[in-house]
Amino acid sequence: MKSIPINRPNVREILNRRSSQTGENLADLTDELPIIFVFLRHLGCTFCRESLYEVARQRRAIEMEGSAIALVHMSPPEEASQIFQKYGLSDIIKISDPEQEIYRAFDLHRGSWLRLLGVKVWLRGFVAGFLNGHGQGPAMGDVAQMPGVFLVHGSEILLEYRHKSPADRPDYVEMAIYPFQIEKLPVGS
């Protein structure tokens, strides 16, 4: 996880042009409070569903730290709403990005077949999909798109987590706590 603030003007430009499912301007939302943007793989992906489960499970802790959650996905809103409802995430910020414009602005790439289908992915996929019950659904978006998680506040990306494989599991609560840890650091740290 990277903890050095990064300023990418194209991110702010894209957020200023895009809205959530309820019509709220994304740049305005990031001015109000830190937002954890969770970029999902296609919604049929076992790891995507596991991420939704983890976000739902950790949601209250994230919100108690003063951050909001935004789910970025590649599906049409009406198709995605059923999956988000299943995980109890109907009422959080959601952004449909089938053109992957926001994914590109955050510099999230497509994975190589080795990265997408390696041994680690198969083993974790078995655990997440079958043993933990997240299942597998039809591809709903670009199956090669890599996920990522970014903490954005104002015009800065405060933290980023770039998956090395789809099977990686970020700590969403840790990312939400980060801005408050910086304020508590002694001078000169």
C-alpha positions as CSV (number, residue, x, y, z in Angstrom):
1,M,0.0,0.0,0.0
2,K,1.4,3.4,-1.0
3,S,1.1,6.1,1.6
4,I,2.6,9.1,-0.3
5,P,0.1,11.6,-1.6
6,I,-0.2,11.5,-5.3
7,N,-1.7,14.3,-7.4
8,R,-3.1,13.3,-10.8
9,P,-4.9,16.2,-12.5
10,N,-6.7,13.8,-14.9
11,V,-8.3,12.0,-11.9
12,R,-9.8,15.3,-10.7
13,E,-11.0,16.2,-14.2
14,I,-12.7,12.8,-14.6
15,L,-14.3,13.0,-11.2
16,N,-15.6,16.5,-12.0
17,R,-17.3,15.1,-15.2
18,R,-18.8,12.0,-13.6
19,S,-21.7,11.5,-11.2
20,S,-22.8,8.7,-8.8
21,Q,-25.9,6.7,-9.4
22,T,-27.9,9.4,-7.6
23,G,-26.5,12.3,-9.7
24,E,-24.0,13.6,-7.2
25,N,-20.8,15.0,-8.7
26,L,-17.9,12.8,-7.7
27,A,-15.4,15.7,-7.3
28,D,-17.8,17.5,-5.0
29,L,-18.2,14.3,-2.9
30,T,-14.4,14.0,-2.5
31,D,-14.3,17.6,-1.3
32,E,-16.7,16.8,1.5
33,L,-15.0,13.8,2.9
34,P,-12.4,11.1,2.1
35,I,-13.8,8.5,-0.2
36,I,-12.5,5.0,-0.7
37,F,-13.0,4.1,-4.4
38,V,-13.2,0.4,-4.7
39,F,-12.7,-0.5,-8.4
40,L,-14.2,-3.9,-8.9
41,R,-13.5,-6.6,-11.5
42,H,-16.5,-7.8,-13.5
43,L,-19.5,-8.5,-11.1
44,G,-19.6,-12.2,-11.9
45,C,-16.0,-12.6,-10.5
46,T,-15.6,-14.6,-7.3
47,F,-13.1,-12.1,-6.0
48,C,-15.4,-9.2,-6.8
49,R,-18.2,-10.8,-4.8
50,E,-15.7,-11.5,-2.0
51,S,-14.8,-7.8,-2.1
52,L,-18.4,-6.8,-1.8
53,Y,-18.8,-9.1,1.2
54,E,-15.7,-7.6,2.8
55,V,-16.8,-4.0,2.1
56,A,-20.3,-4.7,3.6
57,R,-18.7,-6.4,6.6
58,Q,-16.3,-3.5,7.2
59,R,-18.6,-0.7,6.2
60,R,-19.5,0.6,9.7
61,A,-15.9,0.7,10.8
62,I,-15.0,2.6,7.6
63,E,-17.8,5.1,8.0
64,M,-16.9,5.6,11.7
65,E,-13.4,6.7,10.6
66,G,-15.1,9.4,8.5
67,S,-14.7,7.9,5.1
68,A,-17.4,7.0,2.5
69,I,-17.2,4.1,0.1
70,A,-17.7,4.3,-3.7
71,L,-18.0,1.2,-5.8
72,V,-16.8,1.5,-9.4
73,H,-18.0,-1.2,-11.7
74,M,-18.4,-1.9,-15.4
75,S,-22.0,-3.1,-15.5
76,P,-25.2,-1.2,-16.3
77,P,-26.7,0.1,-13.1
78,E,-29.9,-2.0,-13.4
79,E,-27.8,-5.3,-13.6
80,A,-25.5,-4.2,-10.8
81,S,-28.2,-3.2,-8.4
82,Q,-29.3,-6.8,-7.8
83,I,-25.8,-7.8,-6.8
84,F,-25.3,-4.7,-4.6
85,Q,-28.6,-5.4,-3.0
86,K,-27.6,-9.0,-2.2
87,Y,-24.6,-7.7,-0.2
88,G,-26.6,-4.9,1.5
89,L,-24.8,-2.2,-0.4
90,S,-27.7,-0.6,-2.2
91,D,-27.4,2.7,-0.4
92,I,-23.7,3.5,-0.9
93,I,-22.1,5.5,-3.8
94,K,-22.0,3.5,-7.0
95,I,-20.5,4.5,-10.3
96,S,-21.2,2.5,-13.5
97,D,-18.2,2.8,-15.8
98,P,-18.7,0.4,-18.7
99,E,-16.3,2.4,-20.9
100,Q,-13.6,2.1,-18.1
101,E,-12.8,5.8,-18.3
102,I,-12.4,6.1,-14.5
103,Y,-10.4,2.9,-14.4
104,R,-8.0,4.4,-16.9
105,A,-7.8,7.7,-15.1
106,F,-6.7,5.9,-12.0
107,D,-4.2,4.0,-14.1
108,L,-5.7,0.6,-13.6
109,H,-4.6,-1.8,-16.3
110,R,-5.8,-5.1,-17.7
111,G,-4.1,-8.1,-16.3
112,S,-2.0,-10.6,-18.3
113,W,-3.4,-14.1,-18.5
114,L,-0.7,-15.3,-16.2
115,R,-1.7,-12.7,-13.6
116,L,-5.4,-13.6,-14.0
117,L,-5.1,-17.4,-14.1
118,G,-2.0,-18.2,-12.0
119,V,-1.9,-20.8,-9.3
120,K,-2.6,-18.3,-6.5
121,V,-5.7,-17.2,-8.3
122,W,-7.0,-20.7,-8.7
123,L,-6.4,-21.7,-5.1
124,R,-7.9,-18.5,-3.7
125,G,-10.7,-18.7,-6.2
126,F,-11.6,-22.2,-4.8
127,V,-11.6,-20.9,-1.3
128,A,-13.5,-17.7,-2.0
129,G,-15.9,-19.2,-4.5
130,F,-16.7,-22.6,-3.1
131,L,-15.6,-22.9,0.5
132,N,-16.7,-19.3,1.4
133,G,-19.7,-19.4,-0.8
134,H,-19.2,-16.4,-3.0
135,G,-19.8,-18.4,-6.2
136,Q,-19.1,-17.4,-9.7
137,G,-21.5,-15.6,-12.1
138,P,-21.5,-14.6,-15.7
139,A,-18.9,-12.1,-16.9
140,M,-20.4,-8.6,-16.4
141,G,-17.6,-6.4,-17.8
142,D,-14.0,-6.7,-18.9
143,V,-12.8,-10.0,-17.4
144,A,-9.1,-8.9,-17.8
145,Q,-9.6,-5.6,-15.9
146,M,-7.6,-5.5,-12.7
147,P,-9.2,-4.1,-9.5
148,G,-7.8,-1.4,-7.2
149,V,-8.6,0.7,-4.1
150,F,-7.9,4.4,-3.7
151,L,-8.5,6.8,-0.9
152,V,-9.3,10.2,-2.4
153,H,-9.9,13.5,-0.6
154,G,-10.2,16.7,-2.5
155,S,-7.8,16.7,-5.4
156,E,-5.4,14.1,-3.9
157,I,-5.1,10.4,-3.9
158,L,-4.0,9.8,-0.3
159,L,-3.5,6.0,-0.6
160,E,-3.7,3.5,-3.3
161,Y,-3.8,-0.3,-3.3
162,R,-3.1,-1.9,-6.7
163,H,-3.8,-5.6,-6.9
164,K,-1.0,-7.7,-8.2
165,S,-3.5,-10.4,-8.8
166,P,-7.3,-10.5,-8.6
167,A,-7.0,-12.7,-5.5
168,D,-5.3,-10.0,-3.4
169,R,-7.3,-8.7,-0.4
170,P,-6.9,-5.1,0.7
171,D,-7.6,-3.9,4.2
172,Y,-10.4,-1.3,3.6
173,V,-10.5,-0.2,7.3
174,E,-6.8,0.4,7.3
175,M,-7.2,2.7,4.3
176,A,-10.0,4.6,6.1
177,I,-7.9,5.1,9.2
178,Y,-4.9,6.5,7.3
179,P,-5.8,10.2,7.1
180,F,-6.4,10.3,10.8
181,Q,-3.1,8.6,11.5
182,I,-1.3,11.3,9.6
183,E,-2.8,14.0,11.8
184,K,-1.6,12.2,14.9
185,L,2.0,11.7,13.7
186,P,4.6,13.7,15.6
187,V,6.3,16.5,13.7
188,G,9.4,15.2,11.8
189,S,8.1,11.7,11.3
